Amino acid sequence: MSFKTAKGTELQLLNLKGKDYLPVAQRLVWFREEKPTWGIETSFLALEADFAIAKAEIKDEKGRVIASAHKREDAKHFPDFMEKAETGAIGRALAEVGYGTQFAPDLDEEDRIVDSPQAPVRKPALAPANPRANAPMAVAPAPSAPALSDPGSFVMSIGKNQGKRLDEIDIFQLNSWLEFMRKAENPSSRAQEAIDAVEQFLASRERPAAAR
């Protein structure tokens, strides 16, 4: 089954649990066809060893945010959970601006209506503000990562190459992984350890052999 855009481009639909579903790749084709000057920016709100929460924002040609969406994925469901979370966030954001909305089962609330009326909740009175509570706190600078004697021996603890030594992974994959991970706003300590190790390993590979 397929769906045609206003310009006649044929997009392929999938059957997902009995419902028509327009894959994210097809939504992107439609989006780029109609909004070539708009952009999509992604980041990670959480990036742990076993799950990731991605955020996607759609911006117009003036940089104004038109829509934003989030998606969480877990390692127990997908080895490449980081990529899946990013793709899912993009798909949800596209659906919010009309690209595939009618073919997006993940936006179907079913029996969990999110905007159903609720009884008003009385909030407790707030205590008087403490002037010291808003005083800026001194933040110690983050320590630099210690240099590894043999960065290539570092064993990846996150991502689809988990369990492999860095020197066993394709350099192109490592560069792509590093670029991907740098989007995280607050990486976990384990993720940051892996990022530091990959940076050191790639830097050691770039140095001339005589300098090693």
VENFEN-V705466 format. One record per pair of residues at least 4 apart in sequence whose ideal C-beta (glycine too) atoms are under 7 Angstrom apart, sorted by the first residue. I is the first residue (numbers start at 1). J is the second residue. D is the distance in whole Angstrom. If there is no record, write none. Layout:
i = [I,I]
j = [J,J]
d = [D,D]
This chain:
i = [1,1,2,2,2,2,3,3,3,4,4,4,5,5,5,5,7,9,9,11,11,11,11,12,13,13,13,13,14,14,15,16,16,17,19,20,21,21,22,22,22,22,24,24,24,24,25,26,27,27,27,27,27,28,29,30,30,31,31,31,32,37,38,38,38,38,39,40,40,40,41,41,42,42,42,42,42,42,42,43,43,43,44,44,44,44,44,44,45,45,45,45,46,46,46,47,47,47,47,47,47,48,48,48,49,49,49,49,50,50,51,51,51,51,51,52,52,52,52,53,53,53,54,54,54,54,54,55,55,55,56,56,56,56,56,57,57,57,58,58,58,58,59,59,59,59,60,60,66,67,67,67,68,69,69,69,69,70,71,71,71,71,72,73,73,73,73,73,73,74,75,75,77,78,79,80,80,81,82,82,82,83,84,85,86,87,88,89,90,91,92,92,94,94,95,95,95,95,95,100,101,109,109,129,145,147,148,148,148,151,151,151,151,151,152,152,152,152,153,154,154,154,154,155,155,155,156,156,156,156,156,156,157,157,157,158,158,158,158,159,161,161,164,164,166,166,166,166,169,169,171,171,172,173,174,174,174,175,175,176,177,177,178,178,178,178,181,181,181,184,187,187,187,188,189,190,191,192,193,194,195,196,197,198,199,200,201,202,203,204,207,207]
j = [13,20,10,11,12,13,11,13,22,8,9,10,9,11,30,33,33,29,33,22,26,29,30,26,20,21,22,103,21,23,20,21,105,105,105,103,103,105,26,27,100,103,28,87,90,91,29,30,31,91,94,99,100,32,33,34,99,35,94,99,36,61,58,59,60,61,59,56,58,90,57,59,54,55,56,86,89,90,183,55,183,185,52,53,54,183,184,185,53,55,70,185,52,53,186,52,82,184,187,188,191,52,188,191,157,158,188,190,74,75,72,73,74,75,81,73,81,82,85,70,72,85,70,71,85,86,89,68,70,89,68,69,89,90,93,65,68,93,66,67,93,97,63,64,65,66,64,66,97,93,96,97,93,89,92,93,96,89,85,88,89,92,85,77,78,81,84,85,88,81,79,81,81,84,160,84,160,85,86,159,180,87,88,89,90,91,92,93,94,95,96,106,99,100,99,100,101,104,107,104,107,113,114,133,196,200,154,197,200,166,197,200,201,204,165,166,167,201,165,165,166,197,201,163,164,165,161,162,163,164,166,194,162,190,194,162,190,191,194,177,169,173,168,169,174,197,198,201,173,174,175,205,176,177,178,198,202,179,202,180,181,198,182,195,198,199,187,191,195,191,191,192,195,192,193,194,195,196,197,198,199,200,201,202,203,204,205,206,207,212,211,212]
d = [5,7,5,6,5,6,5,6,7,6,7,5,5,7,5,6,6,7,6,6,4,6,6,6,5,7,6,6,5,6,7,4,6,7,5,5,6,6,5,6,4,4,6,5,6,4,7,7,6,6,4,5,4,6,6,7,5,6,6,5,6,4,6,6,5,6,5,6,6,6,5,7,6,7,5,5,6,7,6,5,5,6,6,7,5,6,4,6,5,5,7,6,6,4,7,5,7,4,5,6,5,7,5,7,6,5,7,5,6,4,6,7,5,6,6,6,6,5,4,6,5,6,7,5,4,4,4,6,5,6,7,5,4,5,4,5,5,7,5,5,5,6,5,6,6,7,5,6,6,5,4,5,6,5,4,4,6,6,5,3,4,6,6,6,6,4,4,4,7,6,7,5,7,5,5,6,5,6,7,6,7,6,6,6,7,6,6,6,6,6,7,6,4,6,7,5,5,4,6,5,7,5,6,7,4,6,6,6,6,6,6,4,4,6,6,5,3,6,6,7,5,4,7,7,7,6,5,5,7,5,7,6,6,6,6,6,6,6,5,6,5,7,5,5,7,7,6,5,6,6,6,7,6,6,6,6,6,6,7,6,6,7,6,7,5,7,7,7,5,7,4,5,7,7,6,7,6,6,6,6,6,6,6,6,6,6,7,7,7,7,5,6]
